[in-house]
Each structure stands twice: as structure tokens, then as C-alpha cells.
Amino acid sequence: MTTKKSRARGRPRRFDPEQAVATAQRLFHTHGYDAVSVADVTDALGINPPSFYSAFGNKAGLYTLVLGRYATTAAIPLDDLLRSDRTVAESLAAVLKDAAHRYAADPCASGCLVLEGLHSDDAIARTAARTAHAAAEDTLRRYIAERHPEQAACLTDFVSTTMAGLSAKARNGHDLDRLLATVGLANLSVAHALEI
């Protein structure tokens, strides 16, 4: 006696969800969350809106997945750069230098996806970006506090503000050399603050 395997009802998905998130990441990073419509995403993925909503729920749901992917594929690797075998000033300099390189690497998708997402008109997307940003700031703050607890909050704010400025300038067309010049000045400020 043989049995037939039952087929799942409905049409099979015509796209790879992981690849879809990668494609959406590129769209959001290039144009910004607010400028990308569901139609833009479905066109880029070659799917219809019902398939999109079935897979991701809504645009903000897709953006949350994109932020998760960004954290592992394109975000600044804080855990690798904030090292115990060098000074806090050296580690923060490495973070800012890495930021400048990443933000200027692709003129079509410049700046930081998370930092730019903080300005979204969509409250859900903005909250998702804030959560990712807060996690990064917490990592910086904890690292600095291990050796300079009294300056951890202020230095975290300074580095975070510098990174936001670098992201904005990259999106406005500043090239790597200009960003690195700003990083150099910021690093002098950090080193000076830690010597006081």
C-alpha cells in the first residue's frame, strides 16, 4: 500500500525570504525607509502584494528583519573593535574610523541604515531603529565604563553624535577623506578628554 504525500495548500513562494531581506536592505539603505513603498519592494522582489504581506506582515515588519540582517552583515563590529588589549581612546578611534569607511563605501547606499532610520516618519520603524541604536550605545557605554566610569556617559554621547554626523555627511556626499578628517579631530577630543 502506498500513500501520497499531501502538498501544502496555496502557491509556493516564488522568492527566497533571506534574499528578499537582503534586497530590501539595499532599497532602504539607498533611499531611506520612508521613500521606499511596498510597491517598490514587491517590484524589486518580483512578487505580488499578498505574497509580501504573507511573508513580512507589513513594511515595518520587513524593516525589522532588515535591521537584524544589517547588524550581522554591515554594521560596525563593535565587539571586535572595542578591545581590552588597547586603550579606550584607541578603540574609540578604531570605531570612528570604521564608521567613516563603512559610511562612504557605497555612494548609492551611504551612511548608516540604523542612524538614518531614527528619522523615519513611521513610528514602528523609528522605534526599531532606536532599539538597535540604543543597543550599540549600551555596548559603547559598558566598554568605556570598565576603565573610565566617570566619563562613560559623556564619551558615549560624543562618539554617538560624531557617528550621526558622519552618517549625515556621507549621505550628503562627503567622501572618505573628508569623513576621516572629521574622525581625526574627534579622536583628538576623545584622547584629550581621557587625559584630563
C-alpha positions as CSV (number, residue, x, y, z in Angstrom):
1,M,0.0,0.0,0.0
2,T,1.4,3.4,-0.9
3,T,0.4,6.8,0.5
4,K,0.6,10.0,-1.3
5,K,2.3,12.9,0.4
6,S,0.0,15.8,0.8
7,R,1.0,19.0,-0.8
8,A,0.9,22.3,1.0
9,R,-2.1,24.4,0.0
10,G,-1.6,27.6,-1.9
11,R,1.2,28.6,-4.2
12,P,4.7,28.0,-3.2
13,R,6.7,31.1,-2.5
14,R,8.5,32.3,-5.6
15,F,11.3,34.0,-3.7
16,D,13.9,33.3,-1.1
17,P,13.0,35.2,2.1
18,E,16.6,35.8,3.0
19,Q,17.5,37.2,-0.4
20,A,14.3,39.3,-0.2
21,V,15.5,40.8,3.1
22,A,18.9,41.5,1.5
23,T,17.2,43.2,-1.4
24,A,15.1,45.3,0.9
25,Q,18.1,46.2,2.9
26,R,19.7,47.7,-0.2
27,L,16.5,49.6,-1.0
28,F,16.1,51.0,2.5
29,H,19.8,51.9,2.7
30,T,19.8,53.6,-0.7
31,H,16.5,55.6,-0.5
32,G,15.6,55.7,3.2
33,Y,12.7,53.9,4.9
34,D,10.1,56.5,4.2
35,A,10.9,56.8,0.5
36,V,10.5,53.1,-0.2
37,S,7.0,51.9,-0.8
38,V,5.6,48.4,-0.6
39,A,5.2,48.6,-4.4
40,D,8.9,49.3,-4.7
41,V,9.7,46.3,-2.6
42,T,7.3,44.0,-4.4
43,D,8.6,45.2,-7.8
44,A,12.2,44.6,-6.7
45,L,11.4,41.1,-5.4
46,G,9.1,40.2,-8.3
47,I,6.2,39.3,-6.0
48,N,2.7,40.5,-5.6
49,P,1.4,42.4,-2.5
50,P,-0.4,39.4,-1.0
51,S,2.8,37.4,-1.0
52,F,4.7,40.4,0.5
53,Y,2.1,40.7,3.4
54,S,2.1,37.0,3.9
55,A,5.8,36.8,4.3
56,F,6.6,40.0,6.2
57,G,3.3,41.3,7.7
58,N,4.0,44.9,6.6
59,K,6.8,47.2,5.6
60,A,7.8,47.9,9.2
61,G,8.0,44.1,9.8
62,L,10.3,43.8,6.9
63,Y,12.4,46.7,8.1
64,T,12.8,45.0,11.5
65,L,14.2,41.9,9.7
66,V,16.4,44.2,7.6
67,L,17.9,45.8,10.8
68,G,18.6,42.3,12.1
69,R,20.4,41.4,8.9
70,Y,22.3,44.8,8.9
71,A,23.5,44.1,12.4
72,T,25.3,40.9,11.2
73,T,26.4,42.0,7.7
74,A,27.1,45.7,7.5
75,A,27.0,47.3,10.9
76,I,30.2,48.4,12.7
77,P,31.6,45.3,14.5
78,L,31.8,46.9,18.0
79,D,32.6,43.6,19.7
80,D,35.7,43.3,17.5
81,L,36.8,46.9,17.8
82,L,36.3,47.6,21.5
83,R,39.2,45.5,22.7
84,S,40.7,45.1,26.1
85,D,44.3,45.0,24.7
86,R,44.3,48.7,23.7
87,T,43.3,51.9,25.3
88,V,39.8,53.2,25.3
89,A,40.9,56.1,23.1
90,E,42.5,53.7,20.6
91,S,39.4,51.5,20.5
92,L,37.0,54.5,20.0
93,A,39.3,55.8,17.3
94,A,39.0,52.4,15.5
95,V,35.2,52.6,15.8
96,L,35.0,56.1,14.3
97,K,37.5,55.1,11.5
98,D,35.5,52.0,10.7
99,A,32.3,54.1,10.6
100,A,33.8,56.5,8.2
101,H,34.9,53.7,5.9
102,R,31.6,52.0,6.0
103,Y,29.5,55.1,5.6
104,A,31.5,56.2,2.5
105,A,32.0,52.7,0.9
106,D,29.0,52.8,-1.4
107,P,27.9,56.2,-2.7
108,C,24.5,54.7,-3.6
109,A,23.9,53.4,0.0
110,S,25.9,55.8,2.1
111,G,25.6,56.5,5.8
112,C,24.3,54.2,8.5
113,L,21.0,52.4,7.9
114,V,20.2,52.5,11.7
115,L,21.1,56.2,12.2
116,E,19.1,57.3,9.2
117,G,16.2,55.1,10.4
118,L,16.0,57.2,13.5
119,H,14.4,60.0,11.4
120,S,11.7,57.8,9.9
121,D,8.1,59.2,9.9
122,D,6.8,55.7,10.7
123,A,6.7,55.2,14.5
124,I,7.2,51.4,14.3
125,A,10.3,51.7,12.1
126,R,11.6,54.6,14.2
127,T,11.3,52.5,17.3
128,A,13.0,49.6,15.7
129,A,15.9,51.8,14.7
130,R,16.0,53.3,18.2
131,T,16.2,49.9,19.7
132,A,19.2,49.0,17.5
133,H,20.9,52.3,18.2
134,A,20.4,52.0,21.9
135,A,21.9,48.6,21.9
136,A,25.0,49.9,20.2
137,E,25.3,52.9,22.6
138,D,24.9,50.5,25.5
139,T,27.8,48.4,24.2
140,L,30.0,51.6,23.9
141,R,29.0,52.8,27.4
142,R,29.7,49.5,29.1
143,Y,33.1,49.3,27.4
144,I,34.1,52.8,28.4
145,A,32.8,52.4,31.9
146,E,35.1,49.4,32.6
147,R,38.1,51.8,32.7
148,H,36.6,55.3,32.8
149,P,33.2,55.1,34.6
150,E,33.0,58.8,35.3
151,Q,33.3,59.6,31.6
152,A,31.3,56.8,30.1
153,A,28.0,58.6,29.5
154,C,29.6,61.8,28.1
155,L,32.1,59.9,25.8
156,T,29.3,57.6,24.6
157,D,27.2,60.6,23.7
158,F,30.2,62.3,22.0
159,V,31.0,59.2,19.9
160,S,27.4,58.6,19.0
161,T,26.9,62.2,18.0
162,T,30.0,62.1,15.9
163,M,28.8,58.9,14.2
164,A,25.4,60.5,13.4
165,G,27.2,63.5,11.9
166,L,29.5,61.2,9.8
167,S,26.4,59.3,8.6
168,A,24.6,62.5,7.6
169,K,27.7,64.0,5.9
170,A,28.2,60.7,3.9
171,R,24.6,60.8,2.7
172,N,25.2,64.4,1.7
173,G,28.1,63.5,-0.5
174,H,31.2,63.8,1.7
175,D,33.9,61.4,0.6
176,L,36.1,59.2,2.8
177,D,38.9,61.8,3.1
178,R,36.5,64.4,4.4
179,L,35.0,61.9,6.9
180,L,38.4,60.8,8.1
181,A,39.4,64.4,8.7
182,T,36.4,64.8,11.0
183,V,37.3,61.5,12.6
184,G,40.9,62.8,13.3
185,L,39.5,65.8,15.1
186,A,37.1,63.7,17.1
187,N,39.9,61.3,18.1
188,L,41.9,64.2,19.4
189,S,39.0,65.3,21.5
190,V,38.5,61.8,22.9
191,A,42.2,61.4,23.7
192,H,42.2,64.8,25.4
193,A,39.1,64.0,27.5
194,L,40.6,60.8,28.7
195,E,43.9,62.5,29.7
196,I,42.1,65.0,32.0
